[in-house]
Amino acid sequence: MFKALRIFILLFILTAVALDAWRTKTQSVEWKYTLPVNIYLINGDDSPVAAAYMHTLTVEDFKPIATFMRDEAVRYGRASSASIEIRLGGKIDARPPAPPSNGSVLGVITWSLKMRWWAWRNTDTVGPGPQVKMFLLYFDPAQSKVLAHSTGLQKGLIGRVNVFAASSMTKQNNVIIAHEFLHTLGATDKYDSATNLPLFPDGYAIPDLDPLLPQRFAEIMAGRTPLSTTEAETPATLEDALIGTKTAQEINWL
Ligand SMILES: [Zn+2]
């Protein structure tokens, strides 16, 4: 009897969690209202460099992400309210759980639940309706040459982004943050995971450009601008990135 009751309660909670995730997921891309995107700053390596850099950041440093979304919404014939509002949520001393390195399905599911629990414990949600939470982990570039993969979770509308703590990287960091943010809205990667090269045609900002290469812009979910059949580079700023047709479909703009 008690066992049956326990199973019933567990099933009830799981159904409630699933329903809530489905509702926020659907509402986040309705684009009836401007979608709030809360940004939280975290020292990724406990370095003085990251601490000092984080101290210099203001909401203005992240505004290009909102400008990018608004300009692209308008380019797809959407109202400028089909965009986002960046809010700086402040610094968090705790670090969010790291995604599993082996990428097993069970590991990812467990991590995704832990991550949502962690986000709920460490942040306040101000105002009604769905909102995105982006956790930015800053690393001293002198200590870390390469950063671990960033992640954006559509379930829970949460992003966990690793970025460099350097003022020369502020604009390029916004390219990475915008990419992970769009994952939280259901946009998929558009690069070949073996080569990191953008996939044709969906990973090309202008797939009907003639000649096709080099491209001038990066498709944001490909993350890099194709220069030749073997080379691509991360754009220095979001001004050199566009949202391609497939991505626009995925975030309900088309
Ligand atoms: Zn991605």
Boltz pocket constraint, residues with backbone or C-beta under 6 A from the ligand:
constraints:
  - pocket:
      binder: B
      contacts: [[A, 150], [A, 179], [A, 183], [A, 188], [A, 189], [A, 221]]
      max_distance: 6.0
